[in-house]
Amino acid sequence: SSDLESLRSAWKDLVGEYIAKCSDPVSLKRGLLTIRVTQPAMRFHLEQMRGSLLAKVQRSLGKDKIQTIRFSMG
């Protein structure tokens, strides 16, 4: 979707280079954002900051676009 494209292009600015290297927004469907994470330690880190991450992407895309974040290893 175009929302996913704009999120992907803003990803590094939103989360910083370190996190962006290990993670990638892969899908956005019905308010659920799925982020693929390459390392278990990074997944744990992102789980810890889920609330602030959600707030950041909501500020970027709009609260109506994203309600939930899910992390998948891959």
Rosetta blueprint (number, residue, H / E / L):
1 S L
2 S H
3 D H
4 L H
5 E H
6 S H
7 L H
8 R H
9 S H
10 A H
11 W H
12 K H
13 D H
14 L H
15 V H
16 G L
17 E H
18 Y H
19 I H
20 A H
21 K H
22 C H
23 S E
24 D E
25 P E
26 V E
27 S E
28 L E
29 K E
30 R L
31 G L
32 L E
33 L E
34 T E
35 I E
36 R E
37 V E
38 T L
39 Q L
40 P H
41 A H
42 M H
43 R H
44 F H
45 H H
46 L H
47 E H
48 Q H
49 M L
50 R H
51 G H
52 S H
53 L H
54 L H
55 A H
56 K H
57 V H
58 Q H
59 R H
60 S H
61 L H
62 G L
63 K L
64 D L
65 K L
66 I L
67 Q L
68 T E
69 I E
70 R E
71 F E
72 S E
73 M E
74 G L
